[in-house]
Amino acid sequence: MDLISGPCVPDSVDGFRELAGARLGAFPFTEIADAPGIRRAAVLLCVVTVEGPPSVMVIMRAHRGRNAGQWALPGGRVDEGETVEQAAIRELHEELGLTATPADLLGRLDDFPAASGFVITPIVAALADASGLRPSPDEVHSVHLVDLARLAAADVPHWVHPKDAVRQQDLRAEAPSVTAEGPGLLQMRLAENMTIHAPTGAMLWQFRELLLLGREPAAARIAHFAQPDWTRH
């Protein structure tokens, strides 16, 4: 199996670890330098197995507080003195009760400049044991496992007119797509009631394009992806 290029959907966490290690090792991720006004956050694209195939964990934020009810990846603000890796590990434990170690982290994707003013660093991880999953009700409304095969499916990414980038509860059954490569705004349609926009949708898209479909890095950059207006808050 070619671990550097071409489509590949592993059927185990160990298989994903091997694949992601090879592909991330060859990926020149883009890092956004510090500048006045920049705040930093880190999220985990964490692959686990919980009574099913290997999947990425996606959360819906609690219906109160910052980003209430929005789709997200486990993670949050980088505290003073922390690295992005340390912040991602801490946030995973605080939000979901799971313990990761530096050895569970497989590499980074591109920094994403969110409209909220945060620069988000996505870190890819794989956990052999997710039995300790205990979502914090103060931060997490629900946890969803996105099967890697579903994430890689051809009908997941859609590019729509910005007017169709509405909140989950207001989505129409089918927003019409624009041309396959844009212009437009990305929707990751992962399930009937799970349509995710940037920033989270952009990071899931890059994860899919690089790690599961084996695209060239130049064809999978995300910093320019448009974001819905509500993500500015």
C-alpha positions as CSV (number, residue, x, y, z in Angstrom):
1,M,0.0,0.0,0.0
2,D,1.2,3.5,-0.9
3,L,1.2,5.4,2.4
4,I,2.0,8.7,0.8
5,S,-0.5,9.2,-2.0
6,G,-3.9,7.8,-3.3
7,P,-7.2,7.0,-1.5
8,C,-7.0,4.8,1.6
9,V,-9.5,4.4,4.4
10,P,-8.0,2.3,7.2
11,D,-10.2,-0.2,9.0
12,S,-8.5,0.1,12.4
13,V,-7.0,2.8,14.6
14,D,-3.5,1.2,14.2
15,G,-3.9,1.3,10.4
16,F,-4.9,4.9,10.6
17,R,-1.9,5.7,12.9
18,E,0.4,4.2,10.3
19,L,-1.2,6.0,7.4
20,A,-1.4,9.4,9.1
21,G,2.1,9.2,10.4
22,A,3.4,8.7,6.9
23,R,1.3,11.3,5.2
24,L,1.7,14.0,7.9
25,G,5.4,13.4,8.0
26,A,5.5,14.4,4.3
27,F,3.1,17.4,4.7
28,P,4.5,20.9,4.9
29,F,1.9,22.4,7.2
30,T,1.3,26.2,7.1
31,E,1.9,28.0,10.4
32,I,0.6,31.5,11.0
33,A,3.1,33.7,12.8
34,D,2.2,35.7,15.9
35,A,1.0,39.2,15.4
36,P,-0.9,41.8,17.5
37,G,-4.4,40.8,18.2
38,I,-4.0,37.1,17.3
39,R,-5.3,34.6,19.8
40,R,-4.5,31.0,19.6
41,A,-6.5,27.8,19.9
42,A,-5.9,24.2,19.3
43,V,-8.2,21.4,18.3
44,L,-7.9,17.6,17.9
45,L,-9.0,15.6,14.9
46,C,-9.0,12.5,17.1
47,V,-9.6,9.0,15.6
48,V,-11.1,6.4,17.9
49,T,-13.0,3.2,17.8
50,V,-16.2,2.9,19.9
51,E,-18.1,-0.2,19.1
52,G,-17.7,0.4,15.4
53,P,-15.2,1.4,12.6
54,P,-12.5,4.0,13.2
55,S,-14.0,7.4,13.4
56,V,-13.3,11.1,14.0
57,M,-14.9,12.6,17.1
58,V,-17.0,15.7,16.4
59,I,-18.9,17.5,19.2
60,M,-21.8,19.8,19.3
61,R,-21.1,22.6,21.8
62,A,-23.4,23.1,24.8
63,H,-26.4,25.3,24.1
64,R,-25.0,28.1,26.2
65,G,-21.8,30.1,26.4
66,R,-19.4,30.8,23.5
67,N,-20.3,29.1,20.2
68,A,-23.5,27.7,21.7
69,G,-24.9,24.8,19.8
70,Q,-22.2,24.8,17.0
71,W,-20.4,21.9,15.5
72,A,-16.8,21.7,16.7
73,L,-13.7,19.6,17.3
74,P,-12.5,19.0,20.9
75,G,-10.2,21.9,21.8
76,G,-10.0,25.5,22.8
77,R,-7.9,28.4,23.8
78,V,-4.1,28.0,24.2
79,D,-3.2,29.2,27.7
80,E,-0.2,31.3,28.4
81,G,2.9,29.1,28.6
82,E,1.3,26.2,26.7
83,T,2.2,24.7,23.4
84,V,-0.6,23.9,21.0
85,E,-0.1,20.2,21.6
86,Q,-0.4,20.7,25.4
87,A,-3.5,22.7,25.0
88,A,-5.1,20.1,22.7
89,I,-4.4,17.3,25.2
90,R,-5.7,19.4,28.1
91,E,-8.9,20.4,26.3
92,L,-9.6,16.8,25.3
93,H,-9.5,15.8,28.9
94,E,-11.6,18.7,30.1
95,E,-14.3,18.4,27.5
96,L,-14.5,14.6,27.0
97,G,-12.7,13.0,29.9
98,L,-10.2,11.3,27.6
99,T,-6.5,11.1,28.3
100,A,-4.0,11.5,25.4
101,T,-0.2,11.6,25.6
102,P,2.3,13.2,23.2
103,A,2.8,9.7,21.6
104,D,-0.9,9.8,20.6
105,L,-0.4,12.9,18.5
106,L,0.5,12.2,14.9
107,G,1.1,15.6,13.4
108,R,-0.4,18.9,12.4
109,L,-2.6,20.3,9.6
110,D,-2.6,23.9,8.4
111,D,-3.3,26.7,10.9
112,F,-6.7,28.2,10.2
113,P,-7.4,32.0,10.6
114,A,-10.9,32.0,12.0
115,A,-13.1,35.0,11.5
116,S,-13.5,35.2,15.3
117,G,-9.8,36.4,15.6
118,F,-8.4,33.0,16.7
119,V,-5.8,31.1,14.8
120,I,-6.7,27.5,15.2
121,T,-4.1,24.7,15.0
122,P,-5.6,21.3,14.1
123,I,-3.7,18.4,15.5
124,V,-4.3,14.8,14.4
125,A,-4.4,12.1,17.0
126,A,-5.3,8.4,17.4
127,L,-6.4,6.9,20.7
128,A,-6.4,3.1,21.2
129,D,-8.8,3.4,24.2
130,A,-11.8,5.7,24.3
131,S,-13.6,3.8,27.0
132,G,-13.2,6.8,29.4
133,L,-15.3,9.1,27.2
134,R,-17.3,11.3,29.6
135,P,-18.5,14.5,28.0
136,S,-18.6,17.6,30.2
137,P,-22.2,18.9,30.2
138,D,-21.0,22.4,30.7
139,E,-19.1,22.4,27.4
140,V,-20.5,19.6,25.3
141,H,-24.1,18.9,24.3
142,S,-23.3,15.7,22.3
143,V,-20.5,13.6,20.8
144,H,-20.7,12.2,17.3
145,L,-18.4,9.7,15.7
146,V,-17.8,10.3,11.9
147,D,-16.8,7.0,10.3
148,L,-13.7,7.5,8.2
149,A,-15.4,5.9,5.2
150,R,-18.2,8.3,5.5
151,L,-15.9,11.3,5.7
152,A,-14.1,10.1,2.5
153,A,-17.4,9.6,0.6
154,A,-17.8,11.6,-2.6
155,D,-21.2,13.2,-1.6
156,V,-19.9,14.8,1.6
157,P,-18.4,18.1,0.4
158,H,-20.7,20.6,-1.3
159,W,-20.0,24.2,-2.3
160,V,-23.0,26.4,-1.9
161,H,-24.0,30.1,-2.3
162,P,-23.2,32.0,0.9
163,K,-26.9,32.7,1.5
164,D,-27.3,28.9,2.2
165,A,-24.8,29.0,5.0
166,V,-27.4,29.1,7.7
167,R,-27.4,27.5,11.2
168,Q,-28.0,23.7,11.4
169,Q,-31.6,24.1,12.6
170,D,-32.5,26.4,9.7
171,L,-30.9,24.2,6.9
172,R,-33.1,23.3,4.0
173,A,-33.1,19.6,3.0
174,E,-30.9,20.3,0.0
175,A,-29.1,23.5,-0.6
176,P,-28.3,23.7,-4.3
177,S,-24.6,23.3,-5.1
178,V,-22.5,25.7,-7.2
179,T,-19.7,24.4,-9.3
180,A,-17.7,21.6,-7.7
181,E,-14.5,23.6,-7.1
182,G,-16.2,26.8,-6.1
183,P,-16.7,29.7,-5.9
184,G,-18.9,29.2,-2.9
185,L,-18.9,28.2,0.7
186,L,-18.1,24.7,1.9
187,Q,-20.7,22.4,3.5
188,M,-19.6,19.1,4.9
189,R,-22.8,17.1,4.7
190,L,-22.0,14.2,7.0
191,A,-25.5,13.1,8.0
192,E,-29.1,14.2,7.7
193,N,-28.8,16.6,10.6
194,M,-25.1,17.2,10.5
195,T,-23.9,19.8,8.0
196,I,-20.7,21.5,9.1
197,H,-19.2,24.8,7.7
198,A,-15.8,26.3,8.3
199,P,-13.8,26.6,10.4
200,T,-14.6,23.0,11.6
201,G,-15.8,21.9,8.2
202,A,-12.6,23.2,6.6
203,M,-10.4,21.3,8.9
204,L,-12.4,18.1,8.4
205,W,-12.1,18.7,4.6
206,Q,-8.3,19.0,4.8
207,F,-8.1,15.9,7.0
208,R,-10.2,14.0,4.4
209,E,-8.3,15.3,1.4
210,L,-4.8,14.8,2.7
211,L,-5.1,11.7,4.9
212,L,-7.9,9.7,3.4
213,L,-7.7,10.7,-0.3
214,G,-4.0,11.3,-0.5
215,R,-4.2,14.7,-2.3
216,E,-1.2,16.9,-3.0
217,P,-0.7,19.6,-0.3
218,A,-1.1,22.4,-2.8
219,A,-4.6,21.1,-3.7
220,A,-5.7,20.9,-0.1
221,R,-5.0,24.3,1.5
222,I,-7.8,25.8,3.6
223,A,-6.8,29.3,4.9
224,H,-8.8,31.0,2.2
225,F,-12.1,29.2,2.9
226,A,-15.1,31.5,3.6
227,Q,-16.9,31.3,6.9
228,P,-20.5,32.0,7.8
229,D,-21.2,35.3,9.5
230,W,-22.2,33.7,12.8
231,T,-18.7,32.2,13.3
232,R,-17.3,35.7,13.9
233,H,-18.7,35.7,17.4
